Amino acid sequence: MRGNIAQLMQQAQKMQENMQRAQEELAGLEVTGSAGGGMVSVTLSGRMECRKVRIDPSVMSDAEMTEDLVAAAINDAVNKVNTESQARMSAATAGMPVPPGMKLPF
């Protein structure tokens, strides 16, 4: 029984270290989302901080279209960050039984 608890504690410690490493990697990650065939692009950090917005001057004449393209580019970048975050967190918890539906990090 004690061996199982010690082993579980070691696995938990390793998972915590892996998750911390994954979070640090995500902080340095930059992802670019785009819309309108690349006419608008938005770069976000892994922490969802906007780093850069690029708008092709040709779309500036139509304000409503520009707004829609910016929103779409942001959503694209957010989806990419979320996908990468889930992949890295899944890798960090590999081998450790985590209950279904449990969101990590806590």
TIMIZA-730897 format. One record per residue: residue number from 1; residue in one letter; x, y, z of N, C-alpha, C in turn. Coordinates in nm, 2 decimals, decimal comma. Example, Ala and Ser with C-alpha at 12.3 -4.5 7.8 and 13.67 -1.06 7.14 Angstrom:
residues 2
i 1; aa A; nx 1,32; ny -0,57; nz 0,78; cax 1,23; cay -0,45; caz 0,78; cx 1,32; cy -0,33; cz 0,78 $
i 2; aa S; nx 1,28; ny -0,22; nz 0,71; cax 1,37; cay -0,11; caz 0,71; cx 1,29; cy 0,00; cz 0,79 $
end
This chain:
residues 106
i 1; aa M; nx 0,08; ny -0,12; nz 0,00; cax 0,00; cay 0,00; caz 0,00; cx 0,09; cy 0,13; cz 0,00 $
i 2; aa R; nx 0,19; ny 0,13; nz 0,08; cax 0,28; cay 0,24; caz 0,09; cx 0,35; cy 0,27; cz -0,04 $
i 3; aa G; nx 0,39; ny 0,16; nz -0,11; cax 0,46; cay 0,17; caz -0,24; cx 0,37; cy 0,23; cz -0,34 $
i 4; aa N; nx 0,24; ny 0,20; nz -0,34; cax 0,15; cay 0,26; caz -0,43; cx 0,13; cy 0,41; cz -0,41 $
i 5; aa I; nx 0,13; ny 0,45; nz -0,28; cax 0,11; cay 0,59; caz -0,25; cx 0,24; cy 0,67; cz -0,29 $
i 6; aa A; nx 0,35; ny 0,61; nz -0,26; cax 0,48; cay 0,67; caz -0,30; cx 0,49; cy 0,69; cz -0,45 $
i 7; aa Q; nx 0,45; ny 0,58; nz -0,52; cax 0,45; cay 0,59; caz -0,67; cx 0,35; cy 0,69; cz -0,72 $
i 8; aa L; nx 0,24; ny 0,70; nz -0,66; cax 0,14; cay 0,80; caz -0,70; cx 0,19; cy 0,94; cz -0,67 $
i 9; aa M; nx 0,25; ny 0,96; nz -0,56; cax 0,31; cay 1,09; caz -0,53; cx 0,42; cy 1,13; cz -0,63 $
i 10; aa Q; nx 0,50; ny 1,03; nz -0,67; cax 0,61; cay 1,06; caz -0,77; cx 0,55; cy 1,10; cz -0,90 $
i 11; aa Q; nx 0,44; ny 1,03; nz -0,94; cax 0,37; cay 1,06; caz -1,07; cx 0,31; cy 1,20; cz -1,06 $
i 12; aa A; nx 0,25; ny 1,23; nz -0,95; cax 0,19; cay 1,36; caz -0,93; cx 0,30; cy 1,47; cz -0,94 $
i 13; aa Q; nx 0,41; ny 1,45; nz -0,88; cax 0,52; cay 1,55; caz -0,88; cx 0,57; cy 1,57; cz -1,03 $
i 14; aa K; nx 0,59; ny 1,45; nz -1,10; cax 0,63; cay 1,46; caz -1,23; cx 0,53; cy 1,53; cz -1,32 $
i 15; aa M; nx 0,40; ny 1,50; nz -1,30; cax 0,30; cay 1,57; caz -1,38; cx 0,30; cy 1,72; cz -1,35 $
i 16; aa Q; nx 0,32; ny 1,76; nz -1,23; cax 0,32; cay 1,90; caz -1,19; cx 0,44; cy 1,97; cz -1,26 $
i 17; aa E; nx 0,56; ny 1,91; nz -1,26; cax 0,67; cay 1,96; caz -1,33; cx 0,65; cy 1,97; cz -1,48 $
i 18; aa N; nx 0,59; ny 1,87; nz -1,54; cax 0,56; cay 1,87; caz -1,68; cx 0,46; cy 1,98; cz -1,72 $
i 19; aa M; nx 0,36; ny 2,00; nz -1,63; cax 0,26; cay 2,10; caz -1,66; cx 0,32; cy 2,24; cz -1,65 $
i 20; aa Q; nx 0,41; ny 2,26; nz -1,55; cax 0,48; cay 2,39; caz -1,54; cx 0,56; cy 2,42; cz -1,66 $
i 21; aa R; nx 0,63; ny 2,32; nz -1,71; cax 0,72; cay 2,33; caz -1,83; cx 0,63; cy 2,37; cz -1,95 $
i 22; aa A; nx 0,52; ny 2,30; nz -1,96; cax 0,43; cay 2,32; caz -2,07; cx 0,37; cy 2,47; cz -2,06 $
i 23; aa Q; nx 0,34; ny 2,51; nz -1,95; cax 0,29; cay 2,65; caz -1,93; cx 0,39; cy 2,75; cz -1,97 $
i 24; aa E; nx 0,52; ny 2,73; nz -1,93; cax 0,63; cay 2,82; caz -1,97; cx 0,65; cy 2,82; cz -2,12 $
i 25; aa E; nx 0,64; ny 2,70; nz -2,18; cax 0,65; cay 2,70; caz -2,33; cx 0,53; cy 2,77; cz -2,39 $
i 26; aa L; nx 0,41; ny 2,76; nz -2,34; cax 0,30; cay 2,83; caz -2,40; cx 0,31; cy 2,98; cz -2,38 $
i 27; aa A; nx 0,37; ny 3,02; nz -2,27; cax 0,39; cay 3,17; caz -2,25; cx 0,48; cy 3,23; cz -2,36 $
i 28; aa G; nx 0,57; ny 3,15; nz -2,41; cax 0,66; cay 3,20; caz -2,52; cx 0,61; cy 3,17; cz -2,66 $
i 29; aa L; nx 0,50; ny 3,10; nz -2,67; cax 0,44; cay 3,07; caz -2,80; cx 0,38; cy 3,19; cz -2,86 $
i 30; aa E; nx 0,39; ny 3,20; nz -2,99; cax 0,32; cay 3,30; caz -3,07; cx 0,25; cy 3,23; cz -3,18 $
i 31; aa V; nx 0,12; ny 3,26; nz -3,20; cax 0,04; cay 3,20; caz -3,30; cx -0,03; cy 3,31; cz -3,38 $
i 32; aa T; nx -0,04; ny 3,29; nz -3,51; cax -0,10; cay 3,39; caz -3,60; cx -0,23; cy 3,33; cz -3,66 $
i 33; aa G; nx -0,33; ny 3,41; nz -3,64; cax -0,46; cay 3,37; caz -3,71; cx -0,48; cy 3,47; cz -3,82 $
i 34; aa S; nx -0,55; ny 3,42; nz -3,92; cax -0,58; cay 3,51; caz -4,04; cx -0,72; cy 3,50; cz -4,09 $
i 35; aa A; nx -0,76; ny 3,60; nz -4,17; cax -0,89; cay 3,59; caz -4,23; cx -0,88; cy 3,67; cz -4,37 $
i 36; aa G; nx -0,98; ny 3,64; nz -4,45; cax -0,98; cay 3,71; caz -4,58; cx -0,87; cy 3,67; cz -4,67 $
i 37; aa G; nx -0,83; ny 3,55; nz -4,66; cax -0,71; cay 3,51; caz -4,75; cx -0,58; cy 3,57; cz -4,71 $
i 38; aa G; nx -0,57; ny 3,61; nz -4,58; cax -0,45; cay 3,67; caz -4,53; cx -0,45; cy 3,82; cz -4,53 $
i 39; aa M; nx -0,56; ny 3,88; nz -4,57; cax -0,57; cay 4,02; caz -4,57; cx -0,56; cy 4,08; cz -4,43 $
i 40; aa V; nx -0,61; ny 4,01; nz -4,33; cax -0,60; cay 4,05; caz -4,19; cx -0,53; cy 3,93; cz -4,12 $
i 41; aa S; nx -0,43; ny 3,97; nz -4,04; cax -0,37; cay 3,87; caz -3,95; cx -0,35; cy 3,92; cz -3,81 $
i 42; aa V; nx -0,37; ny 3,84; nz -3,71; cax -0,35; cay 3,87; caz -3,57; cx -0,26; cy 3,77; cz -3,51 $
i 43; aa T; nx -0,16; ny 3,82; nz -3,44; cax -0,07; cay 3,73; caz -3,36; cx -0,09; cy 3,74; cz -3,22 $
i 44; aa L; nx -0,11; ny 3,63; nz -3,15; cax -0,14; cay 3,62; caz -3,01; cx -0,03; cy 3,54; cz -2,94 $
i 45; aa S; nx 0,00; ny 3,57; nz -2,82; cax 0,09; cay 3,49; caz -2,74; cx 0,01; cy 3,37; cz -2,68 $
i 46; aa G; nx 0,08; ny 3,28; nz -2,63; cax 0,01; cay 3,16; caz -2,57; cx -0,07; cy 3,20; cz -2,45 $
i 47; aa R; nx -0,06; ny 3,32; nz -2,40; cax -0,14; cay 3,37; caz -2,29; cx -0,25; cy 3,46; cz -2,34 $
i 48; aa M; nx -0,28; ny 3,45; nz -2,47; cax -0,39; cay 3,52; caz -2,53; cx -0,37; cy 3,68; cz -2,53 $
i 49; aa E; nx -0,24; ny 3,72; nz -2,53; cax -0,21; cay 3,86; caz -2,54; cx -0,18; cy 3,89; cz -2,68 $
i 50; aa C; nx -0,24; ny 4,00; nz -2,73; cax -0,23; cay 4,04; caz -2,87; cx -0,09; cy 4,10; cz -2,89 $
i 51; aa R; nx -0,01; ny 4,05; nz -2,98; cax 0,12; cay 4,09; caz -3,01; cx 0,13; cy 4,18; cz -3,14 $
i 52; aa K; nx 0,05; ny 4,15; nz -3,24; cax 0,05; cay 4,22; caz -3,36; cx -0,08; cy 4,21; cz -3,44 $
i 53; aa V; nx -0,12; ny 4,31; nz -3,51; cax -0,23; cay 4,31; caz -3,60; cx -0,18; cy 4,37; cz -3,73 $
i 54; aa R; nx -0,21; ny 4,30; nz -3,84; cax -0,17; cay 4,34; caz -3,97; cx -0,30; cy 4,35; cz -4,06 $
i 55; aa I; nx -0,33; ny 4,46; nz -4,12; cax -0,44; cay 4,48; caz -4,20; cx -0,40; cy 4,53; cz -4,34 $
i 56; aa D; nx -0,43; ny 4,46; nz -4,44; cax -0,40; cay 4,50; caz -4,58; cx -0,47; cy 4,63; cz -4,61 $
i 57; aa P; nx -0,40; ny 4,73; nz -4,66; cax -0,47; cay 4,86; caz -4,69; cx -0,59; cy 4,85; cz -4,78 $
i 58; aa S; nx -0,59; ny 4,75; nz -4,86; cax -0,70; cay 4,73; caz -4,96; cx -0,84; cy 4,71; cz -4,89 $
i 59; aa V; nx -0,84; ny 4,66; nz -4,77; cax -0,97; cay 4,64; caz -4,71; cx -1,01; cy 4,76; cz -4,62 $
i 60; aa M; nx -0,93; ny 4,86; nz -4,61; cax -0,96; cay 4,97; caz -4,52; cx -1,08; cy 5,06; cz -4,57 $
i 61; aa S; nx -1,11; ny 5,05; nz -4,69; cax -1,22; cay 5,13; caz -4,75; cx -1,36; cy 5,08; cz -4,70 $
i 62; aa D; nx -1,37; ny 4,96; nz -4,66; cax -1,50; cay 4,91; caz -4,61; cx -1,48; cy 4,87; cz -4,46 $
i 63; aa A; nx -1,53; ny 4,96; nz -4,38; cax -1,51; cay 4,95; caz -4,23; cx -1,58; cy 4,82; cz -4,18 $
i 64; aa E; nx -1,70; ny 4,79; nz -4,22; cax -1,77; cay 4,68; caz -4,17; cx -1,70; cy 4,55; cz -4,21 $
i 65; aa M; nx -1,65; ny 4,54; nz -4,33; cax -1,58; cay 4,42; caz -4,37; cx -1,45; cy 4,41; cz -4,29 $
i 66; aa T; nx -1,38; ny 4,52; nz -4,27; cax -1,25; cay 4,52; caz -4,19; cx -1,28; cy 4,47; cz -4,05 $
i 67; aa E; nx -1,39; ny 4,52; nz -3,99; cax -1,42; cay 4,47; caz -3,85; cx -1,45; cy 4,32; cz -3,85 $
i 68; aa D; nx -1,52; ny 4,27; nz -3,95; cax -1,55; cay 4,13; caz -3,96; cx -1,42; cy 4,05; cz -3,97 $
i 69; aa L; nx -1,33; ny 4,09; nz -4,06; cax -1,21; cay 4,02; caz -4,08; cx -1,12; cy 4,02; cz -3,96 $
i 70; aa V; nx -1,12; ny 4,13; nz -3,89; cax -1,04; cay 4,14; caz -3,76; cx -1,09; cy 4,04; cz -3,66 $
i 71; aa A; nx -1,23; ny 4,04; nz -3,65; cax -1,29; cay 3,95; caz -3,55; cx -1,26; cy 3,80; cz -3,59 $
i 72; aa A; nx -1,27; ny 3,77; nz -3,72; cax -1,24; cay 3,63; caz -3,77; cx -1,10; cy 3,60; cz -3,75 $
i 73; aa A; nx -1,01; ny 3,69; nz -3,77; cax -0,86; cay 3,66; caz -3,75; cx -0,83; cy 3,63; cz -3,60 $
i 74; aa I; nx -0,89; ny 3,71; nz -3,51; cax -0,88; cay 3,69; caz -3,37; cx -0,93; cy 3,56; cz -3,33 $
i 75; aa N; nx -1,05; ny 3,52; nz -3,37; cax -1,11; cay 3,39; caz -3,34; cx -1,02; cy 3,28; cz -3,39 $
i 76; aa D; nx -0,96; ny 3,29; nz -3,51; cax -0,87; cay 3,19; caz -3,57; cx -0,75; cy 3,17; cz -3,48 $
i 77; aa A; nx -0,69; ny 3,28; nz -3,44; cax -0,57; cay 3,28; caz -3,35; cx -0,61; cy 3,22; cz -3,21 $
i 78; aa V; nx -0,72; ny 3,25; nz -3,16; cax -0,76; cay 3,20; caz -3,03; cx -0,78; cy 3,05; cz -3,04 $
i 79; aa N; nx -0,85; ny 3,00; nz -3,14; cax -0,86; cay 2,86; caz -3,16; cx -0,73; cy 2,79; cz -3,18 $
i 80; aa K; nx -0,64; ny 2,84; nz -3,24; cax -0,50; cay 2,78; caz -3,26; cx -0,43; cy 2,78; cz -3,12 $
i 81; aa V; nx -0,44; ny 2,88; nz -3,04; cax -0,38; cay 2,88; caz -2,91; cx -0,44; cy 2,77; cz -2,83 $
i 82; aa N; nx -0,57; ny 2,77; nz -2,83; cax -0,64; cay 2,67; caz -2,75; cx -0,61; cy 2,52; cz -2,79 $
i 83; aa T; nx -0,60; ny 2,50; nz -2,92; cax -0,56; cay 2,37; caz -2,97; cx -0,42; cy 2,33; cz -2,92 $
i 84; aa E; nx -0,33; ny 2,42; nz -2,93; cax -0,19; cay 2,40; caz -2,89; cx -0,18; cy 2,38; cz -2,74 $
i 85; aa S; nx -0,25; ny 2,46; nz -2,67; cax -0,26; cay 2,45; caz -2,52; cx -0,31; cy 2,31; cz -2,48 $
i 86; aa Q; nx -0,42; ny 2,26; nz -2,54; cax -0,47; cay 2,13; caz -2,50; cx -0,37; cy 2,02; cz -2,54 $
i 87; aa A; nx -0,31; ny 2,03; nz -2,65; cax -0,21; cay 1,93; caz -2,69; cx -0,09; cy 1,92; cz -2,59 $
i 88; aa R; nx -0,04; ny 2,04; nz -2,55; cax 0,07; cay 2,04; caz -2,46; cx 0,03; cy 2,00; cz -2,32 $
i 89; aa M; nx -0,08; ny 2,03; nz -2,27; cax -0,13; cay 1,99; caz -2,14; cx -0,16; cy 1,84; cz -2,14 $
i 90; aa S; nx -0,21; ny 1,79; nz -2,25; cax -0,23; cay 1,64; caz -2,26; cx -0,10; cy 1,57; cz -2,25 $
i 91; aa A; nx 0,00; ny 1,62; nz -2,32; cax 0,13; cay 1,56; caz -2,32; cx 0,19; cy 1,56; cz -2,18 $
i 92; aa A; nx 0,16; ny 1,67; nz -2,11; cax 0,22; cay 1,69; caz -1,97; cx 0,15; cy 1,59; cz -1,87 $
i 93; aa T; nx 0,03; ny 1,55; nz -1,90; cax -0,04; cay 1,46; caz -1,80; cx -0,04; cy 1,32; cz -1,85 $
i 94; aa A; nx 0,03; ny 1,29; nz -1,96; cax 0,03; cay 1,16; caz -2,02; cx 0,07; cy 1,05; cz -1,91 $
i 95; aa G; nx 0,00; ny 0,95; nz -1,91; cax 0,03; cay 0,84; caz -1,81; cx -0,03; cy 0,86; cz -1,68 $
i 96; aa M; nx -0,08; ny 0,98; nz -1,65; cax -0,14; cay 1,00; caz -1,52; cx -0,29; cy 1,00; cz -1,53 $
i 97; aa P; nx -0,36; ny 0,92; nz -1,45; cax -0,50; cay 0,91; caz -1,47; cx -0,57; cy 1,04; cz -1,42 $
i 98; aa V; nx -0,63; ny 1,11; nz -1,51; cax -0,71; cay 1,23; caz -1,48; cx -0,85; cy 1,20; cz -1,51 $
i 99; aa P; nx -0,94; ny 1,23; nz -1,41; cax -1,08; cay 1,21; caz -1,43; cx -1,14; cy 1,28; cz -1,56 $
i 100; aa P; nx -1,23; ny 1,21; nz -1,63; cax -1,29; cay 1,28; caz -1,75; cx -1,35; cy 1,41; cz -1,71 $
i 101; aa G; nx -1,33; ny 1,51; nz -1,80; cax -1,40; cay 1,64; caz -1,78; cx -1,32; cy 1,73; cz -1,68 $
i 102; aa M; nx -1,22; ny 1,68; nz -1,62; cax -1,14; cay 1,76; caz -1,53; cx -1,05; cy 1,86; cz -1,62 $
i 103; aa K; nx -1,06; ny 1,99; nz -1,59; cax -0,99; cay 2,09; caz -1,66; cx -0,85; cy 2,11; cz -1,60 $
i 104; aa L; nx -0,75; ny 2,11; nz -1,68; cax -0,61; cay 2,14; caz -1,63; cx -0,56; cy 2,26; cz -1,71 $
i 105; aa P; nx -0,48; ny 2,35; nz -1,65; cax -0,44; cay 2,35; caz -1,51; cx -0,56; cy 2,38; cz -1,42 $
i 106; aa F; nx -0,55; ny 2,35; nz -1,29; cax -0,66; cay 2,37; caz -1,20; cx -0,69; cy 2,51; cz -1,19 $
end
